[in-house]
Amino acid sequence: MALRITVIGTGYLGATHAAAMAELGFEVLGLDIVPEKIEMLSAGRVPMYEPGLEEILKKHVAGIEGSSGRLRFTTSWEEVAEFGDVHFVCTNTPQKHGEYACDMSYVESAFDSLAPLLTRPVLVVGKSTVPVGSAARLAARLAELAPVGEGAELAWNPEFLREGFAVNDTLHPDRIVVGVESERAEKLLREVYAGPLAEGSPFVVTDFPTAELVKTSANSFLATKISFINAMAEVCEAADGDVVKLAEAIGHDERIGKKFLRAGIGFGGGCLPKDIRAFMARAGELGADQALTFLREVDSINMRRRGHMVELAREAVGGSSFLGKRVAVLGATFKPDSDDVRDSPALNVAGQIHLQGGQVTVFDPKGMDNARRLFPTLGYADTALDAVRGADVVLHLTEWREFRELDPEALGEAVGRRIILDGRNALDPAVWRGAGWTYRAMGRPKA
């Protein structure tokens, strides 16, 4: 009999995982405690923007004409417990308010709700990013609360999704990591991921602590690489060097590589910032805090980039104050191909300038609704052209393809002054300068 899969928590990770599991041929039941979210997903709509996700959802959600019918959603824990052979827990683990540590309450609540209903052998698979040591504690909790006892087994299978590429990353992962304590758990997960394994995706089997550490280690490495090139940008500015050429040169070294070497206003989003902080907090609890003190500087460099962009903008409009100055901000999301504005450097910069008296107008291709909810006092425009009208300076802060393809001449007709600050080093300086713009970027010569 084919495995039946449940996905608990239908946010960004869970909705993507549920749709992908249906695409791989499984019968899938997704659960969320928010009825409005379940109604939306059951209609084949997603509560976030992720390329390709809505299409794959409509392809499989039961009740939609022409769908496979393999995917359903519910708010019933009883239905989930009865249905599933493998239960994926995909709930959120945000940063605690006022602390670096991770908030485990959503994960713990999911386990406490599911476990007492498990009356036959099942595999519960954690996908949420959690502090190392959580899996062992949750495995004991699961066996204690489940009527089937140790028949309710735990595995940990961290996710490595990139926003904007999440569907592909789930269907064709560059690696599958599973923390397991038995051959049965490994066998079940090999069955779940038989499709990607047949394509050649590496399958890495570890213990619980290592599986938990893989995700936080990967994010810490990426954050370090981004902050490294941003630190080099600071040095380049002081020495009148060019960080773009520097990155190109060191990127040819295969030991370093070219990816994540674009200097700019830094990283944001719902993963990297909170994950490295939670990692530091957990290392402290384990008595290994000195091992991760470098991450404090990684975080500090990252946050410093936002303040530096504000200073560059102030300098561009006269150097003393933003009062009475019109500032256009192109970009609200933390990265392109997403509507996610969580800890967005672009919105943070826009908000700082607004608080200092600037008249800020923002445009983003997909993040406008979320930005308005987070920063309702900022100005918003329906197009990039509308955003820059009368602007004393234009800030390019999210590297959407749409912005790279803008016509500098057409924008130049609308602005008050042709000054653009490229916070992502993604525009072509020669093209913009050729259209009469003053072009500045972080870590690059002024001309």
N, C-alpha and C positions, 0 to 999 in steps of 0.2 A: 504494500500500500504506500502511495506517495506521501512524502512528508507534507504536513500542513504548518504554515508559518504564521505567527502573529508578530505585530510590530507595536510596541507600547510607547506612545508619545509620537505625535505626527507633526512635529515642527519641521524645520529644514532637513535635518538628518532623517527623521522617521518617515516623512512623506516620500522622500527620495528612495529610501531603502524598501519601503512597502511596494512602490511602483516597480522598482527594479527586480524585486523577488518575483512579482507577477510576470514580468517580462521574461524571467528565466524559467517560467513554466509552473511555478508553485501556486497553490491555493493560499491566499493571504487574507488575514483579517487585521485591520489596523484599529488601535484604540486610542482615544484621547478623552480627557475629562471635560473638554470644552465643547458643548453641543454645536455651537456655531461653526467650529472648525470641521467637525464631522459632517455637518450638512454641506459645507462647501466642497470638501473632498469627495463626498458621495455624489455630487453633481459634476465631478470631473474638473473642478477648479482648485487652484492652489493659493494659499494665503501669502505667498511670497513669489518674487520673480526668480526663476531659475530656468535658463534655456533648455528646452526639450522636455521639462518635467510634466507640464500640463498635457502635452501630446501623448506621452507614454501613460499617463494617468487615464486619460479618456479611452485609450486603447484597451484598458483592462477593467475599469470600474463596472461592477454589476449594475444593470439597469440602463446603461447607455447603449443606444442602438449601434450594433456592429462591434461591440466590445467582446473580449473573451469571457468577461464575467468572473475572472479569477480573483478580483480584488474587491473587498467590502470593508466598511468601517462601522465602528460601534462605540458606544460609551459603556458597555456592559462588561465588567470584569468576569462575571460568570460565563458569559458567552466566549470570551477569550480563553479562559481556563479549559473549557469543554472542547474548544476547537483545536488548539495548537499542540503540535509535537515539539516545535522549537519556538521559543518566545524571545524575541529581540527587544531589549530595553534600550530605548533611544531618547530618554528624557534629558532635559537641560541640566547643566551644572554651572550656573553663573558664579561670578565672584561675589563673595559676601559683602554686604554694605559696610564700609569702613574698615575692611580687612583685605589682606591679600588672599586669604584662604578660599577654597572652593565651597560652595553651598551644595551639600549633598542631599538636601531635603526632598527634592523631586525624585531622585533615584531611590532613596530609602522608602518613600511613600509608595512607589510602584512595586517594590519588592513586598512591602507589608500588605498591599492590596491583593497581589497575585498569589503569593505563597499559600495562604490558608485554603485556597480553592483547588490546589493541585493534588488530585487523588490518584493519578497514574504517572508512571515514569515519563519525565520530560527533560529537555535541555533548555535552561534559561541562559541567554547570551547577552552579556553587557556590551554595549557599543559606546556608551557615554564616556567622555573623558573624565577620569576620576583620579584622586590622589592614590599613589602607590600604597598598597595595603588594604584598599577598600574591597577588592574582590574576595580575599580570604574571609573578611568579616561578613560580607554579604552571602557567601556560600554557607557559612555556619548558620546565619539567620534564615536562609532559605530552607535548609534541612530541618531546622528547629520548628518552623511555622507550617511547613507543608505536611498534610496528612500522609503523603507517600514517603516522607522522611528523606533519606539519602537518594531515593529514586528521582528527586528533583535536583538535578545536577547543574552546576554553574560552569560557564566558560566565559572568557573575556576576549573580545574581538574588536579592537579599536578601529575607528573610522579614520580615513585619510582623505576626506572629500575637500576639493577646492571649489569654492563658490564660483559659479559660472561654468563649471565642468563636472558637476556632481553626478549627473546621470551616467556619463561616460566613466567616471572614476568608480562607480558602483558596479557597472556591468563589465568593465575591462580594467580592473585594479592593477596598479603596478606592483603591489604585493598584498597578500592576505596574511595577517598575523593572528594567531589564536593561542590564547593561554588556556590550557586544559589540565585536568588532573586524571584523565582516564582515556583509554583507547576508544571507548564508546563515544565520548564527546568529540574526539578528533574525527572519528568515522562519520558522525552525523554532520559535522561542519564541512568535511570533504564532499559529502553528498549535497549539501546546500550550495556549495561553490563549485560544483562539478563543471558548470559551463565555463567560467573564467579559468579554472585549472586546465581544462582541455585546450584552451587558447595559449597556455603557457605562463599564466600568472604564478609567481613564486608563492609557495605556501610555507610559512615560517611557524613552527610549533614551539611554544615556550611554556614556562610556568606563569602563574598569575602575576607576580611582581614585574617580570620582564615585559609582559604584554601591556601592563599599565604604563610602564616607563617608556615604551616605544613612542607613543603619541606625544607625550610631553617632551621627550628628548628631540624628536623630529621638529616640533614647533620651536623649541628653544634654539636649535641649530639654525633654522630659517630666520628667526628673529635676530640672531647674532650676525648672520651674514648681511641682513638688511642694515642693521645698525653699524656694522663695520664700514660699509661703503658710504653711509651717511657721515661717519666720523672722518673718512677720507675727504668727503666733500667739504667739511669744515676746514681741513688742512689746505685743500686746494684753493679755497677762497682766500685764506690768509697768505698763500704763496703765489697766487695768481695762476694756479694750474687749472687743468680741465678734467674733472672727475669722470666725464663720459669716456674720454680717451684712455684715462687710467683704467677704468673698468674693462674697456675693450682689451687692453693689453694684458691685464692679469687674468682675464677670462679665458684667454687662449691656453692657459696652463690647465691641463686636464684635471689636476689635483684640486683646482679651485672651481673651474667651470663658469659659464656666463650667466646662469640663471640667478635671479635675486640680487643682481649687482647694479640696479638702476637707482641712483641716488634721488632723493626727493623729500617729501614731508613725512615719510615713514609709514609704518604699518598700523592697522587698526582692525576693526571687525570684532566678531564675537568669540574668536578663538585665541589668536596669538597673544594679545595683551593679558587676558585673564589666565591663560594657561601657564605662561612663564611666571606670573605672580603666584599662582597656586603651587607651582613646582617649588619656588623658593620657600613658600610657607611650609610645605610638607617636608622639605629637606631640613628645615629648622627643627621641626618636630622629631625628626629621626636623628638629630644630632649631627647632621652632615651639611649644615648651613654654609660652611666655608667653601664647600665644593661649588656652590652656585652664586657666590657673591658677584661674579662677573655679570650675571643676569640683571643685577641692579643697574649697572652701567649701561647695559643694552637697553633697558627700559628708559633710563634717563636720557640717553642719546635720542631715542625715538620721540620722547615727549618734547625734547629741546627743538627738534626740527619744526614743530608746529609754531612755537614761539618765534623762531627765526623767520618763518614765512610772514608772520604778522609784522615783524620789524622791517623786512624787505618792502612790504606793502606800505608801511608808514613812510619809509624813505622815499618811495615812488610818488607819494602824493604830497611831498613837501617836507617831510622829516620831523614835524613837531606834533601833529594831531590829525585824527581822522574826522574831526568835527566838520560837518558840511561837505564831506567828500563822498562821492559815489563809488562804491566798490562792487564789481561784478565777479561772482564766483561760479566757475564752470565745474560742476561736480558736487554731489552731496554724499554719495555712497563711498564706502571705504575702498572699493575696487570696482572696476567695470564689470558689466554683465551680471549685475546683482542689484537688488533694491535694498540691501542691508546697510543701514546707517549706524549700526552699533559701534561706538567708539571710533567714529569716522574722523580721520584727520581733517578732511575737507570741511565738514560741518563745525569741527572744533575751531578751526581758523576763522571761519565765517562768524561764529558766535563771539570769539574774542574781539574781532574788529567791530562788530555791532555793539558790544558792551563798552567799547572805547569811543563810541560816538559816530562810527561810520554808517552810511546808508547802504546796506548790503542787499544785493539782489542775487538770488541763487537759481540756477537751472541745472537739472539732471535728467537724463533720458528716462530713468526708471524709478528713481528714489524720492520723487517729490512728495508723495503722500506721507511716507514715513518721516521725511525731513520736517514737514509741516507739523506733524504730531510731536516731534522732539523739540523743535525750535519754532514755535508758532509766531514769534515776534520778528523773524527775519522776513525780508521781502522775497517773493518768488515770481518767476516769469515762465511763460509757456514755451519759449524757445530760447536758444542761445542768443539770437539776435536781439530779442526783447530784453534779455538780462543785461546786455552790455550797453544799452542805449544811455548816452550821456555819462558813461563811466569815466572816472579819472584814472582807474587802473583795472585791468582784467586779470583775475587769478585762475590759472588752469590747475585744478587740484585733484581731479579723477581722470585717469587716462582712457576715457571712452574713445572708441574708434571714430565716433561722430565728431568729437572735438578735434581729432587729428586731421579730419577732412574738411574742417571749416575753411572758408575763403577769407584770408586776412584782409583783402581789399574791401569786401562787402562789410565785414565787421568794422573796418576802419571808418566807413562812412557813418556808422551809428554812434561810435564812442565819443566821449568828450576829448580824451587824449589817447593816442596810440601807444599805450604802455601795457605789456603783458608779462606776467611773472609765471613761468612754467614750473609748477611745484612737482612735476613728475618727470621732467627731462624727456618728454615724449614728443614735443613739437619740433619742427625743423627750423632752427634759428635763421638760416639763410632765407627761407621763404618769407618769414615774418618780417625780418629786417628789410628784405627787398620790397615789401609793401609799405615801408615807412614806419614800422613799429620799433619802439625801444623794447628789446627782448632781454629778459634776465632769467637765469635759472640757477638753482642751488649748486654750488661747487663748480661753476663755469666762469670763464672770463666775461667781463662786461660787454666786450665787443670782439 
